[in-house]
Amino acid sequence: MNHISVVSDIDNAVRAHPECDAIATANGVISYRRFGEQVSDFIAQLESSTAPGEFIGIEATRTPGSIVAMVGALKAGRPFLFIDPRDSASYSVKINMLGIATLARTPARSDAPVLGEVPAQWRGAAEDRIRPPWKQPFAASDRIGYAIYTSGSTGEPKCVLVRVDPLGRVIRDHAERLALDTTSRTLQFARLTFDGCITEILWTLTSGACLVVLDEEHLGPGPALQNTLERFHVTHVKTTPFALTATAPTRAMSLRHVINGGGACRQAVVRKWSSVAAFHNAYGTTETTICNFLSGALDPDDCADSVPLGELVGEGGYQLAPLPEAAEATPIGSAGTRGELVMTGDCVALGYLAPHGTRLFVGDDGDRVYRTGDIVELRGGQIFYVERLDRQMKVRGYRLDPGEIESAACRLSGVEEAVVTAESHEDADTSDADALVCYYLGAATPRDVRAHLERVLDSYKVPSVILQIERMPYTRNGKVDRSALRASRRRGAPAGRDDSPADRVLGAVRRLTGTADVSLDDNFFEVGGDSASTVQLVGTLKQLGWMDVGVRDVLRAENLKALVAQLPDQGV
């Protein structure tokens, strides 16, 4: 495979399209001619004050200067680390480990970055500084382009050293599949400390297209993002499932291509956004050079069961590693093969940087390999995401993939997003999980969702509690905040002590199943009751004065009215 250089492609764009817009902001535009001049000026600063291969910091502000500094660093052979000033207090270890002494900042009311020293308060105490472990003799093919820290959503954040050479094929594949040209306008959506920004920036600037760079106030999911897409005539945007769910497409938008990244893609999102643009799903990890799979334009009718990850991009391949025996589960499709996704080849980054050296991503045979920890399913020649291996849960004696249940819930047209957790019926704690809980967004009722899941899943996979919520809580990193979901269930108002016995029974059943419209005519088990919640309901009946009630009484009761009818008159 011929070597493809993002640096050469950007140089070609500057020469071929000097008068085209390279960067657009709320205050104006920068042409490719001016952009090229700014990059050259910044390289001159780098070469006069740093050595080849020396890491530099780039203050991660949403300015053209940050983009200029990133491209200049790549061209000058100075690997970089984006540093968000809001997180600077947590960067001392990172800065010291990489030996960063120089920081690129963009002064107020300027588009050009300026080099200076890293602020003393960012470097930490002198005694905490260590010899940079990354300065070890790597092969020539291991030229580092940048370091980036993982979000830490599955543990402690890790510093990944990403090689520059594999970027070329990744970016070229995106530019070709997304049909970028000089009339394209990409919204720079991802935070600069997230690796998703790298593809947004580079697929644009290697194609002679325009990168739209705006403050975060313009990017909030919902009305703010909707207005931005319309006002700035954005043609290409890659964003998160959260943003795509919370934002409505309009005919006033100029969108040509919309890409889902950073989380599982839901069927409702495909239906919504494919109505105004070609809609794509993407998958990748920081450890494997940002993006490994990118789908073609998706047809909602072809995504009724689940959304494929797409075809390979970049220089790499994949394997499916067998799952631990305890983690095996029935594939979604009868012809499916399930396993842990393992990425191989040149797409794999160098490794994790640690205080005492670098943990290389290599297999026993010395080839590049990275185990993603993601469970996927191969069906009909396509890859489908299932779940994180470390998110599997055991409830009621069964080991379950919550992602499989979430995907099944989202097949119902009235469900936009779903999250499944393992909790306790009594207090939503996970230490003694006896309940599978499904939180969902959408117009479907909990009864609709339960009936749908009972049709498409084995009975042991159907959640006991199905809760319709108004909004899905997300962390700062754009991940679903499952702790906040559990807390919201704990805050559910208990039945009042002055309610009638019937009201208290109905209140208990609503809390135990999530079905808000439960009536006395309902059978407890038909609205979600199970063995664990039956014990909880028996406890409520005892509190109401029926001291000799047992599980058999609940099992035999035709409906809740029959249960209430047996309560003593003196029940409290």
C-alpha positions as CSV (number, residue, x, y, z in Angstrom):
1,M,0.0,0.0,0.0
2,N,1.4,3.4,-1.0
3,H,2.2,5.8,1.8
4,I,-0.3,8.6,2.2
5,S,0.8,11.7,4.1
6,V,-1.7,14.1,5.6
7,V,1.0,16.8,5.6
8,S,1.4,16.4,1.8
9,D,-2.3,16.5,1.3
10,I,-2.7,19.7,3.3
11,D,0.2,21.3,1.3
12,N,-1.6,20.3,-1.9
13,A,-4.8,21.9,-0.7
14,V,-3.0,25.1,0.1
15,R,-1.4,25.3,-3.3
16,A,-4.5,24.2,-5.3
17,H,-7.1,26.3,-3.5
18,P,-5.4,29.5,-2.1
19,E,-8.5,31.7,-2.2
20,C,-10.9,29.1,-0.8
21,D,-12.0,29.3,2.9
22,A,-9.9,27.1,5.1
23,I,-11.4,28.1,8.5
24,A,-14.6,29.9,9.3
25,T,-15.4,31.4,12.7
26,A,-18.2,33.6,14.0
27,N,-16.0,36.6,13.2
28,G,-14.8,35.8,9.7
29,V,-12.8,33.4,7.5
30,I,-9.2,32.5,6.8
31,S,-8.2,31.5,3.3
32,Y,-6.0,28.6,2.5
33,R,-3.3,31.1,1.4
34,R,-3.4,32.8,4.8
35,F,-3.7,29.5,6.6
36,G,-0.5,28.2,4.9
37,E,1.4,31.3,5.8
38,Q,0.3,31.0,9.5
39,V,1.4,27.3,9.6
40,S,4.8,28.3,8.1
41,D,5.3,31.1,10.6
42,F,4.5,28.7,13.5
43,I,6.9,26.1,12.1
44,A,9.6,28.7,12.2
45,Q,8.9,29.3,15.9
46,L,9.0,25.5,16.6
47,E,12.3,25.0,14.8
48,S,14.0,27.9,16.6
49,S,12.9,26.8,20.1
50,T,12.3,23.0,20.1
51,A,14.0,19.9,18.8
52,P,12.6,17.3,16.3
53,G,10.6,14.7,18.1
54,E,10.1,17.0,21.2
55,F,6.6,17.1,22.6
56,I,4.8,20.4,22.7
57,G,1.6,21.4,24.4
58,I,-1.2,23.1,22.5
59,E,-3.8,25.0,24.6
60,A,-7.1,23.4,23.5
61,T,-9.1,26.6,22.9
62,R,-11.6,26.7,20.0
63,T,-9.7,29.1,17.8
64,P,-8.0,28.9,14.4
65,G,-4.7,29.2,16.2
66,S,-5.2,25.8,17.8
67,I,-5.7,24.3,14.4
68,V,-2.7,26.1,13.0
69,A,-0.5,24.8,15.8
70,M,-1.7,21.2,15.4
71,V,-1.0,21.2,11.6
72,G,2.4,23.0,12.2
73,A,3.4,20.4,14.8
74,L,2.6,17.6,12.4
75,K,4.6,19.2,9.6
76,A,7.6,20.0,11.8
77,G,7.7,16.5,13.4
78,R,6.9,17.7,16.9
79,P,4.4,15.4,18.6
80,F,1.7,17.3,20.5
81,L,-0.7,17.1,23.4
82,F,-3.8,19.2,23.5
83,I,-4.3,20.7,27.0
84,D,-7.6,22.1,28.0
85,P,-7.0,25.1,30.4
86,R,-10.0,24.0,32.4
87,D,-8.3,20.8,33.2
88,S,-4.8,22.2,33.6
89,A,-4.6,21.3,37.3
90,S,-4.8,17.6,36.4
91,Y,-2.1,17.9,33.7
92,S,1.1,18.1,35.7
93,V,1.8,14.4,35.6
94,K,0.9,14.3,31.9
95,I,3.1,17.3,31.1
96,N,6.0,15.9,33.1
97,M,5.8,12.4,31.7
98,L,6.0,13.8,28.1
99,G,8.7,16.3,29.0
100,I,6.6,19.2,27.7
101,A,8.3,22.6,28.3
102,T,6.8,24.5,25.4
103,L,3.1,25.6,25.0
104,A,1.4,27.0,22.0
105,R,-1.3,29.6,22.9
106,T,-3.5,31.8,20.8
107,P,-3.6,35.4,22.2
108,A,-7.0,37.1,22.5
109,R,-8.2,38.7,19.2
110,S,-5.6,36.8,17.2
111,D,-5.7,33.8,14.8
112,A,-2.0,32.9,15.1
113,P,-0.5,30.7,17.8
114,V,2.5,31.9,19.9
115,L,5.0,29.6,21.6
116,G,5.9,30.1,25.2
117,E,6.8,28.2,28.3
118,V,4.4,25.9,30.1
119,P,3.0,27.8,33.1
120,A,4.7,26.8,36.3
121,Q,1.5,25.9,38.0
122,W,0.8,23.3,35.2
123,R,4.1,21.6,35.7
124,G,3.6,20.6,39.4
125,A,6.3,20.3,42.0
126,A,9.9,19.8,40.8
127,E,10.4,16.7,42.9
128,D,7.4,15.1,41.1
129,R,9.0,15.5,37.7
130,I,10.5,12.4,36.0
131,R,12.6,11.6,33.1
132,P,10.2,11.4,30.1
133,P,9.9,7.6,29.5
134,W,8.7,8.1,25.9
135,K,12.3,9.0,24.9
136,Q,13.4,5.5,24.0
137,P,14.7,4.2,20.7
138,F,11.6,3.5,18.6
139,A,11.8,2.3,15.0
140,A,11.6,4.9,12.2
141,S,8.0,3.7,11.5
142,D,7.0,4.6,15.0
143,R,7.1,8.4,14.6
144,I,4.7,9.8,17.1
145,G,2.1,12.3,15.9
146,Y,0.4,13.1,19.2
147,A,-0.5,11.8,22.6
148,I,-4.0,11.7,23.8
149,Y,-5.7,10.6,27.0
150,T,-8.6,8.2,27.0
151,S,-11.8,9.4,28.7
152,G,-11.4,7.0,31.7
153,S,-15.0,5.8,31.3
154,T,-13.8,2.2,31.8
155,G,-11.1,2.9,34.3
156,E,-8.2,5.3,34.8
157,P,-7.4,7.6,31.9
158,K,-4.5,6.3,29.9
159,C,-2.0,8.2,27.7
160,V,-1.9,6.8,24.2
161,L,1.0,7.4,21.9
162,V,-0.4,7.6,18.4
163,R,1.8,7.2,15.3
164,V,1.6,9.8,12.6
165,D,1.9,7.6,9.5
166,P,-1.3,5.6,9.8
167,L,-3.3,8.9,9.8
168,G,-2.9,9.3,6.1
169,R,-5.0,6.3,5.0
170,V,-7.6,6.9,7.7
171,I,-8.1,10.5,6.6
172,R,-8.0,9.7,2.9
173,D,-10.7,7.0,3.3
174,H,-13.0,9.5,5.1
175,A,-12.5,12.2,2.5
176,E,-13.4,9.8,-0.3
177,R,-16.3,8.1,1.4
178,L,-17.8,11.4,2.6
179,A,-17.3,13.1,-0.8
180,L,-15.5,16.1,0.6
181,D,-14.5,18.9,-1.8
182,T,-14.0,22.7,-1.8
183,T,-17.7,23.3,-1.3
184,S,-17.9,21.2,1.9
185,R,-18.1,22.8,5.3
186,T,-17.3,20.6,8.4
187,L,-18.3,21.6,11.9
188,Q,-15.5,21.1,14.3
189,F,-17.6,19.5,17.0
190,A,-15.4,17.3,19.2
191,R,-13.4,18.8,22.1
192,L,-9.8,19.1,21.1
193,T,-8.8,16.8,24.0
194,F,-10.9,14.0,22.3
195,D,-9.4,12.2,19.3
196,G,-12.5,12.6,17.2
197,C,-11.3,16.2,16.5
198,I,-8.3,14.8,14.6
199,T,-10.5,13.3,11.8
200,E,-12.8,16.3,11.6
201,I,-9.9,18.7,11.2
202,L,-7.7,16.6,8.8
203,W,-10.4,15.3,6.5
204,T,-11.4,18.9,5.9
205,L,-8.0,20.5,5.4
206,T,-6.7,17.8,3.2
207,S,-9.7,18.2,0.9
208,G,-9.7,22.0,0.4
209,A,-12.9,22.2,2.4
210,C,-13.8,24.7,5.1
211,L,-13.5,23.9,8.8
212,V,-16.2,25.8,10.9
213,V,-14.6,26.6,14.4
214,L,-17.0,28.0,17.0
215,D,-17.2,28.4,20.8
216,E,-19.0,25.7,22.8
217,E,-22.0,27.8,23.3
218,H,-22.8,27.2,19.6
219,L,-22.5,23.4,19.9
220,G,-25.0,22.5,22.7
221,P,-27.2,19.6,21.7
222,G,-30.7,20.8,20.9
223,P,-31.7,24.3,19.6
224,A,-28.1,25.7,19.8
225,L,-26.6,23.0,17.5
226,Q,-29.7,23.1,15.3
227,N,-29.1,26.9,14.8
228,T,-25.4,26.4,14.1
229,L,-26.0,23.8,11.5
230,E,-28.4,26.1,9.7
231,R,-26.6,29.4,10.1
232,F,-23.1,28.3,9.1
233,H,-24.3,26.1,6.2
234,V,-22.6,23.0,7.6
235,T,-22.5,20.1,5.1
236,H,-20.6,17.5,7.2
237,V,-20.9,16.8,10.9
238,K,-19.7,14.0,13.0
239,T,-21.2,14.0,16.5
240,T,-22.4,11.8,19.4
241,P,-25.6,9.8,19.8
242,F,-26.7,12.2,22.5
243,A,-26.4,15.2,20.2
244,L,-28.1,13.5,17.4
245,T,-31.0,12.4,19.7
246,A,-31.4,15.8,21.3
247,T,-31.2,17.9,18.0
248,A,-33.9,18.0,15.3
249,P,-32.9,18.1,11.6
250,T,-34.6,20.8,9.5
251,R,-35.0,21.5,5.8
252,A,-33.1,24.8,6.4
253,M,-29.9,22.8,6.9
254,S,-27.3,22.3,4.2
255,L,-26.2,18.9,5.4
256,R,-24.9,16.3,3.0
257,H,-23.3,13.8,5.4
258,V,-24.0,13.1,9.1
259,I,-21.8,10.7,11.0
260,N,-22.6,9.0,14.4
261,G,-19.5,8.4,16.5
262,G,-18.6,7.9,20.1
263,G,-21.4,5.5,21.1
264,A,-23.9,2.9,19.9
265,C,-26.1,4.2,17.0
266,R,-29.8,3.7,17.5
267,Q,-32.4,3.0,14.8
268,A,-34.4,6.2,15.6
269,V,-31.3,8.3,15.0
270,V,-30.9,6.7,11.6
271,R,-34.5,7.3,10.7
272,K,-34.4,10.9,11.8
273,W,-31.2,12.1,10.2
274,S,-31.2,10.1,7.0
275,S,-34.3,12.1,6.0
276,V,-32.0,15.2,5.4
277,A,-28.6,13.7,4.6
278,A,-26.6,10.6,3.9
279,F,-26.2,9.1,7.4
280,H,-23.2,7.0,8.5
281,N,-22.2,5.1,11.5
282,A,-18.6,5.0,12.7
283,Y,-16.5,3.1,15.2
284,G,-13.0,3.3,16.5
285,T,-10.8,3.6,19.6
286,T,-8.1,6.0,20.6
287,E,-5.7,3.1,20.7
288,T,-6.3,2.2,17.0
289,T,-5.9,5.6,15.3
290,I,-9.4,7.1,15.9
291,C,-11.6,5.3,13.5
292,N,-11.7,1.7,12.2
293,F,-15.1,1.3,10.6
294,L,-17.2,3.7,8.6
295,S,-20.5,2.7,7.0
296,G,-21.9,3.9,3.7
297,A,-25.1,5.8,3.7
298,L,-27.5,3.8,5.8
299,D,-31.1,2.9,4.8
300,P,-33.4,2.9,7.9
301,D,-35.2,-0.1,6.4
302,D,-31.9,-2.1,6.5
303,C,-31.3,-1.2,10.2
304,A,-34.5,-2.5,11.7
305,D,-32.7,-5.0,14.0
306,S,-29.4,-3.1,14.6
307,V,-27.1,-0.6,13.0
308,P,-23.9,-2.0,11.4
309,L,-20.5,-0.5,12.1
310,G,-19.6,-0.3,8.5
311,E,-16.5,-1.2,6.4
312,L,-12.8,-0.9,7.5
313,V,-11.0,2.4,7.1
314,G,-7.3,3.0,7.5
315,E,-4.5,0.5,7.5
316,G,-5.5,-2.4,9.6
317,G,-7.7,-5.5,10.0
318,Y,-9.6,-7.2,12.7
319,Q,-10.2,-10.6,14.4
320,L,-12.9,-11.9,16.7
321,A,-11.4,-13.4,19.9
322,P,-13.4,-16.0,21.7
323,L,-15.3,-14.7,24.7
324,P,-14.7,-16.1,28.2
325,E,-17.0,-19.0,28.7
326,A,-18.9,-17.1,31.4
327,A,-19.5,-14.3,29.0
328,E,-20.9,-16.3,26.1
329,A,-24.5,-15.4,25.2
330,T,-26.9,-16.2,22.4
331,P,-26.1,-14.0,19.3
332,I,-28.8,-11.6,18.2
333,G,-29.1,-13.3,14.9
334,S,-29.2,-17.1,14.5
335,A,-26.3,-17.0,12.0
336,G,-24.2,-14.6,14.1
337,T,-20.8,-15.1,15.5
338,R,-20.0,-13.2,18.7
339,G,-16.6,-12.3,20.1
340,E,-14.3,-9.6,21.3
341,L,-13.1,-7.2,18.6
342,V,-9.4,-7.3,18.2
343,M,-7.8,-4.7,15.8
344,T,-4.5,-5.6,14.1
345,G,-2.1,-4.0,11.7
346,D,-0.7,-0.5,11.2
347,C,-3.9,1.2,12.5
348,V,-2.8,0.1,16.0
349,A,-1.1,2.9,18.0
350,L,2.3,2.5,19.6
351,G,1.1,1.9,23.2
352,Y,0.3,3.3,26.6
353,L,2.8,5.7,28.2
354,A,3.4,5.0,31.9
355,P,5.8,6.6,34.4
356,H,8.3,3.8,33.9
357,G,8.0,3.1,30.2
358,T,5.7,2.4,27.4
359,R,3.4,-0.6,27.2
360,L,3.5,-1.5,23.5
361,F,0.4,-2.9,21.7
362,V,2.0,-6.0,20.3
363,G,1.1,-9.7,20.3
364,D,3.2,-12.7,21.2
365,D,4.5,-12.8,17.6
366,G,5.5,-9.1,17.7
367,D,2.7,-7.9,15.4
368,R,0.6,-4.9,16.3
369,V,-2.6,-5.9,18.1
370,Y,-5.1,-4.3,20.4
371,R,-7.9,-6.0,22.2
372,T,-10.7,-3.4,22.3
373,G,-12.8,-5.0,25.1
374,D,-15.9,-4.5,22.9
375,I,-18.2,-7.5,22.1
376,V,-19.3,-7.5,18.5
377,E,-21.3,-9.8,16.3
378,L,-20.5,-10.8,12.8
379,R,-23.7,-11.4,10.7
380,G,-24.0,-11.6,7.0
381,G,-20.5,-10.2,6.5
382,Q,-21.2,-7.1,8.6
383,I,-20.0,-6.2,12.1
384,F,-22.5,-5.1,14.8
385,Y,-21.6,-3.6,18.2
386,V,-23.1,-5.5,21.1
387,E,-21.6,-4.3,24.4
388,R,-18.4,-3.6,26.4
389,L,-17.1,-6.9,27.8
390,D,-16.8,-5.2,31.2
391,R,-20.4,-4.1,31.2
392,Q,-21.8,-7.6,31.1
393,M,-24.0,-8.3,34.2
394,K,-25.4,-11.2,36.1
395,V,-29.0,-10.9,37.2
396,R,-31.3,-13.6,38.5
397,G,-28.6,-16.2,37.7
398,Y,-28.3,-15.2,34.0
399,R,-25.3,-13.5,32.5
400,L,-26.6,-10.7,30.2
401,D,-25.3,-8.2,27.6
402,P,-27.2,-5.0,28.4
403,G,-26.4,-3.6,24.9
404,E,-28.3,-6.5,23.3
405,I,-31.4,-5.6,25.3
406,E,-31.0,-1.9,24.6
407,S,-30.7,-2.5,20.9
408,A,-33.8,-4.7,21.0
409,A,-35.8,-1.9,22.8
410,C,-34.7,0.6,20.2
411,R,-36.2,-1.6,17.4
412,L,-39.6,-0.3,18.6
413,S,-40.4,2.8,16.6
414,G,-41.5,4.7,19.7
415,V,-38.1,4.3,21.5
416,E,-35.3,6.7,20.7
417,E,-32.7,5.6,23.2
418,A,-32.5,2.9,25.9
419,V,-30.1,2.1,28.8
420,V,-30.3,-1.1,30.8
421,T,-28.7,-1.5,34.2
422,A,-28.6,-4.1,37.0
423,E,-30.0,-2.8,40.3
424,S,-31.8,-3.8,43.5
425,H,-35.5,-3.7,43.5
426,E,-35.5,-2.2,47.0
427,D,-33.1,0.8,46.7
428,A,-31.6,0.8,43.2
429,D,-28.2,-0.2,44.6
430,T,-26.0,-2.5,42.4
431,S,-24.3,-4.4,45.3
432,D,-27.1,-7.0,45.4
433,A,-28.7,-6.7,41.9
434,D,-31.9,-8.6,41.6
435,A,-33.6,-6.4,39.0
436,L,-32.9,-5.6,35.4
437,V,-34.0,-2.0,34.8
438,C,-34.6,-0.4,31.4
439,Y,-34.6,3.5,31.1
440,Y,-35.8,4.8,27.8
441,L,-36.6,7.9,25.8
442,G,-39.6,8.0,23.5
443,A,-43.3,8.2,23.0
444,A,-44.0,4.4,23.5
445,T,-45.5,3.5,26.9
446,P,-43.8,1.1,29.3
447,R,-46.5,-1.4,28.4
448,D,-45.6,-1.1,24.7
449,V,-41.9,-1.6,25.4
450,R,-42.5,-4.6,27.6
451,A,-44.8,-6.2,25.1
452,H,-42.2,-5.6,22.3
453,L,-39.4,-7.0,24.4
454,E,-41.4,-10.1,25.3
455,R,-41.9,-10.8,21.6
456,V,-38.2,-10.4,20.6
457,L,-36.2,-11.6,23.6
458,D,-36.0,-14.7,25.7
459,S,-38.1,-14.2,28.9
460,Y,-35.1,-14.0,31.2
461,K,-33.7,-11.0,29.3
462,V,-36.9,-8.9,29.6
463,P,-36.3,-6.1,32.3
464,S,-38.5,-6.3,35.4
465,V,-38.6,-2.5,35.6
466,I,-39.2,-0.3,32.5
467,L,-39.1,3.4,33.1
468,Q,-39.9,6.1,30.6
469,I,-37.8,9.2,31.3
470,E,-37.9,12.8,29.9
471,R,-34.1,13.2,29.3
472,M,-31.1,11.0,29.4
473,P,-28.3,12.2,31.7
474,Y,-24.8,12.4,30.2
475,T,-21.4,12.9,31.7
476,R,-19.0,15.6,30.5
477,N,-17.4,13.1,28.2
478,G,-20.7,12.4,26.4
479,K,-21.3,9.0,28.0
480,V,-24.6,8.0,29.6
481,D,-24.5,8.7,33.3
482,R,-25.8,5.5,34.7
483,S,-25.3,6.6,38.3
484,A,-27.6,9.5,37.7
485,L,-30.2,7.2,36.2
486,R,-30.1,4.9,39.3
487,A,-30.3,8.0,41.6
488,S,-33.4,9.2,39.7
489,R,-35.1,5.9,40.4
490,R,-34.2,6.2,44.1
491,R,-35.7,9.6,44.2
492,G,-39.1,8.2,43.0
493,A,-41.7,9.4,45.4
494,P,-43.0,6.6,47.7
495,A,-46.6,6.2,48.3
496,G,-47.9,8.5,51.1
497,R,-48.9,7.2,54.4
498,D,-52.4,8.7,54.1
499,D,-53.1,6.9,50.8
500,S,-55.7,4.2,50.8
501,P,-54.5,0.6,50.9
502,A,-55.3,0.2,47.2
503,D,-53.3,3.3,46.4
504,R,-50.3,2.0,48.3
505,V,-50.4,-1.3,46.5
506,L,-50.7,0.4,43.2
507,G,-47.8,2.7,44.1
508,A,-45.6,-0.2,45.1
509,V,-46.3,-2.0,41.8
510,R,-45.6,1.1,39.8
511,R,-42.2,1.5,41.5
512,L,-41.4,-2.2,41.1
513,T,-42.3,-2.3,37.3
514,G,-42.0,1.3,36.0
515,T,-45.6,1.0,34.6
516,A,-47.2,4.3,35.6
517,D,-50.7,3.5,34.5
518,V,-51.1,0.3,36.6
519,S,-54.7,-0.3,37.7
520,L,-56.4,-2.8,40.0
521,D,-57.5,-4.8,37.0
522,D,-53.9,-5.6,36.0
523,N,-52.2,-8.9,36.8
524,F,-48.9,-8.2,38.6
525,F,-46.8,-10.5,36.4
526,E,-48.3,-9.2,33.2
527,V,-47.0,-5.7,34.0
528,G,-43.5,-6.9,34.9
529,G,-43.6,-8.6,38.2
530,D,-41.0,-11.3,38.8
531,S,-39.8,-13.4,41.7
532,A,-37.7,-10.7,43.3
533,S,-40.3,-8.0,43.0
534,T,-42.9,-10.4,44.4
535,V,-41.0,-10.5,47.6
536,Q,-41.0,-6.7,47.8
537,L,-44.8,-6.6,47.1
538,V,-45.4,-9.2,49.8
539,G,-43.5,-6.8,52.2
540,T,-45.9,-4.0,51.3
541,L,-48.9,-6.2,51.9
542,K,-47.6,-7.2,55.3
543,Q,-47.2,-3.5,56.1
544,L,-50.9,-3.1,55.2
545,G,-51.9,-5.6,57.9
546,W,-52.0,-8.9,55.9
547,M,-49.4,-10.6,58.1
548,D,-49.8,-14.1,56.9
549,V,-49.6,-13.2,53.2
550,G,-47.0,-15.1,51.1
551,V,-45.6,-15.4,47.6
552,R,-48.3,-17.9,46.7
553,D,-51.0,-15.4,47.3
554,V,-49.5,-13.0,44.8
555,L,-49.0,-15.9,42.3
556,R,-52.6,-17.1,42.5
557,A,-54.2,-13.6,42.4
558,E,-56.1,-13.0,39.2
559,N,-55.3,-9.3,39.5
560,L,-54.3,-6.6,42.0
561,K,-58.0,-6.1,42.9
562,A,-58.1,-9.6,44.2
563,L,-55.0,-8.9,46.4
564,V,-56.4,-5.7,47.8
565,A,-59.7,-7.4,48.5
566,Q,-58.0,-9.7,51.0
567,L,-56.4,-6.8,53.0
568,P,-57.8,-6.5,56.5
569,D,-60.0,-3.5,57.1
570,Q,-57.6,-2.3,59.8
571,G,-54.7,-2.1,57.2
572,V,-52.6,1.0,57.6
